[in-house]
Amino acid sequence: MFSKEKLIAKLEAMGITAITLWGAVAAFGCYTSMYVFRKAFAAATFSGHEDLLGIDYKIWLVIAQMIGYTASKFYGIKFISERKGRSRAKNILLLILISWGALLGLAIIPAPYNIVFMVLNGFPLGMIWGLVCSYLEGRKTTEFMGAVLATTLIFASGFVKTVGRMLMEITGLTEIWMPFAIGLLFILPLIGFVLMLEAMPQPTPEDILLRTKRVAMNGAERIAFLKRFFPGIIVTVIIYVLFTALRDMRDNFEVEIWKGLGISNNKIYAQIDTIISLVILVLLSLLIMVRNNLRAFMLIHLMIIMGCLVILLASLFFQWGYINPIVWMTSIGIGLFMAYLPYNAVFFERLIATYHQKGNIGFLIYIADAFGYLASITILGVKEIGNPQISWIEFFKGSLWLVSICGLVLTIFSMIYFSLKKQNQPIETTTIDSINNQDNNQIQLV
């Protein structure tokens, strides 16, 4: 029988390495399982469905889900930032079950009326990232656990598409039933991984000394945080908006992009994304070795800059014919996620730790996510209404140039701003003893 208290005690006795590995596996498994309920539909092309108002049926499904997901991110700015440690597991399971029910509605209600169910599918799933992150943040090993969690955004995307297409191929399932059916394979693993997250011990006094205590934030505290870092937050959000739109384009229309390159191998999605996941995991995990928060924060900026340069160089080499489509897509994926994933895993973690700002990373992630997904919806509308004749592969190529150049310039500005901000900050001294006295050993991870 599951006993959270006994399991927590065992993990604490085993030490930081066991806790870190446990948290990493739990977060990876939980979010990968969630991704099945969110992105399995993207494995289908829905080519047999009629266009609606001159727009492809799949585009409507993507837009509908994105509307729900975006609304969830705006709501999550308040919801996630104010969450305490209670009821997180129940919230995760309930939200995913609601989204699963929406996929059943998608299957049984005829098109185009079933499109609305993708809004209902997207809204609850938008909360999951913040709830999972809350188990991991504010620890000296957050980089490793966060890096493993962040790689689900790469690995799970290809993995789900591969499983979805193979499931249809093996069982003969129709495209409209596949997203709901695939949930049957992952509901039990999901429950298991959520229970693992619940067994995570609280951050230690040393964690708090190194990374600052993470607390819930009310409205006044959120406004004060934004005022303190307003120029840097604005630039950060713009960068994140650009790369979210690019990443979402790749995620939703990867099947179409690969077909545009003349490749239709069902296994290639998981193969390429596994390679990218391992590269990004190594790069992000290395930050755990950098104890100085400001130095790590600047290294994260450099990683984002390098990601922009990888995209630019790979695009040039592909255009000149020096590399083939598979090398190009792999390189583009590495560069894209070098620039994108730090914001989901470690950028805000080190920002809070660098400036000793009490709060939580969920608040910042959800501000960035809200505007990022709003931009994705806008770009889809511009493409489908303004340039419906352009293929996804050509639209993707053009977006790569714009996003990488703008991201490069803005990240350099961000690096300069936050560096100067730290120089003007008063030196603060804190000890583990003072933390213990202040909190009376009652440490709450938000």
Secondary structure, 3 states (H helix, E strand, C coil): CCCHHHHHHHHHHHCHHHHHHHHHHHHHHHHHHHHHHHHHHHHCCCCCCCCECCECHHHHHHHHHHHHHHHHHHHHHHHHHCCCCCCHHHHHHHHHHHHHHHHHHHHHCCCCHHHHHHHHHHHHHCCHHHHHHHHHCCCCCHHHHHHHHHCHHHHHHHHHHHHHHHHHHHHCCCCCCHHHHHHHHHHHHHHHHHHHHHCCCCCCHHHHHHHCCECCCCHHHHHHHHHHCHHHHHHHHHHHHHHHHHHHHHHHCHHHHHHHCCCCCCCHHHHHHHHHHHHHHHHHHHHHHCCCHHHHHHHHHHHHHHHHHHHHHHHHHHHCCCCCHHHHHHHHHHHHHHHHHHHHHCHHHHHHHHCCCCECHHHHHHHHHHHHHHHHHHHHHHHHHHCCCCCHHHHHHHHHHHHHHHHHHHHHHHHHHHHHHHHCCCCCCCCHHHHHHHHCCCCCCC
